[in-house]
Amino acid sequence: MRAMILFSVLFISSCSTLIIKNDKGFGNPYLGAEYSYKSHVCLSELFLQSYIPFVLIVTVPLGAIDFVSSAALDTLLLPADLYFDAKGERNLDGKICKFH
């Protein structure tokens, strides 16, 4: 059981940073942590509005782990973000909260 929990934590770690760096490229510092925060808040609102709040028992801790690991990876990638110019704007509205 512990191995399965550890594998799932390692599997989702920093995925928000990797998604954003693949999509937007370098040049936007801490955009992965911002994406992680906004997407998990949106997901939590979706579950609360859908009357299935028991899923939050799983999604909130995983969101917290993803946020912390994304912030850590964003910190490691900060020199590259500061070196390269941003290719696009910092707008994440089109990628998050499409259920409203």
C-alpha distance (Angstrom), angle and dihedral (degrees) to the residues before:
residue distance angle dihedral
M1 . . .
R2 3.81 . .
A3 3.79 91.3 .
M4 3.81 90.4 52.9
I5 3.82 91.9 50.3
L6 3.81 91.5 47.2
F7 3.81 91.2 48.5
S8 3.82 91.9 50.7
V9 3.80 92.1 48.4
L10 3.80 91.7 50.0
F11 3.80 91.2 44.5
I12 3.82 94.8 56.8
S13 3.79 97.2 35.9
S14 3.79 113.4 125.2
C15 3.78 94.0 -10.2
S16 3.81 91.2 136.8
T17 3.79 91.9 58.6
L18 3.78 91.6 46.9
I19 3.82 91.9 49.4
I20 3.81 93.3 49.6
K21 3.82 95.6 43.0
N22 3.80 89.0 51.4
D23 3.81 91.9 49.1
K24 3.81 104.8 35.3
G25 3.82 101.2 21.3
F26 3.77 125.7 -145.3
G27 3.78 125.9 -37.8
N28 3.81 100.7 72.1
P29 3.82 109.3 93.0
Y30 3.81 116.6 -143.7
L31 3.80 93.9 -2.6
G32 3.81 90.5 133.5
A33 3.81 92.6 58.2
E34 3.80 90.3 46.5
Y35 3.81 90.6 50.3
S36 3.81 90.8 48.3
Y37 3.80 92.8 51.3
K38 3.80 95.7 45.8
S39 3.79 95.4 44.2
H40 3.80 94.3 49.4
V41 3.80 92.5 47.0
C42 3.79 88.7 50.5
L43 3.79 91.4 48.1
S44 3.80 91.3 49.9
E45 3.80 90.9 51.0
L46 3.79 89.7 50.1
F47 3.79 92.5 53.5
L48 3.80 92.2 46.3
Q49 3.80 92.6 49.9
S50 3.81 91.0 46.4
Y51 3.82 90.9 56.5
I52 3.78 94.1 -118.8
P53 3.81 101.5 112.0
F54 3.82 94.3 150.4
V55 3.83 87.8 79.0
L56 3.82 87.6 66.8
I57 3.81 87.6 73.9
V58 3.80 86.4 72.8
T59 3.80 103.9 28.4
V60 3.81 99.3 50.1
P61 3.83 96.1 56.3
L62 3.80 91.5 42.7
G63 3.81 89.7 48.9
A64 3.79 90.6 51.0
I65 3.81 91.1 50.4
D66 3.80 91.1 48.3
F67 3.80 92.0 48.6
V68 3.80 93.9 51.0
S69 3.80 93.9 44.8
S70 3.82 91.8 45.3
A71 3.81 90.5 51.1
A72 3.81 89.6 49.8
L73 3.81 92.5 49.7
D74 3.82 90.6 44.9
T75 3.81 88.1 54.0
L76 3.80 90.6 52.1
L77 3.81 90.0 48.9
L78 3.81 94.4 44.6
P79 3.84 95.3 101.4
A80 3.81 90.3 54.3
D81 3.81 91.0 46.6
L82 3.79 91.1 51.6
Y83 3.80 92.5 46.1
F84 3.81 97.5 51.7
D85 3.78 124.1 60.1
A86 3.78 116.9 -119.4
K87 3.80 111.4 -97.3
G88 3.76 94.7 -159.5
E89 3.74 139.5 16.3
R90 3.76 122.8 -81.9
N91 3.79 94.2 -112.5
L92 3.81 114.4 132.5
D93 3.80 97.5 169.7
G94 3.79 94.9 106.1
K95 3.80 92.8 54.1
I96 3.80 100.7 47.0
C97 3.80 136.7 57.3
K98 3.75 101.3 10.2
F99 3.81 92.3 159.0
H100 3.83 95.9 74.3
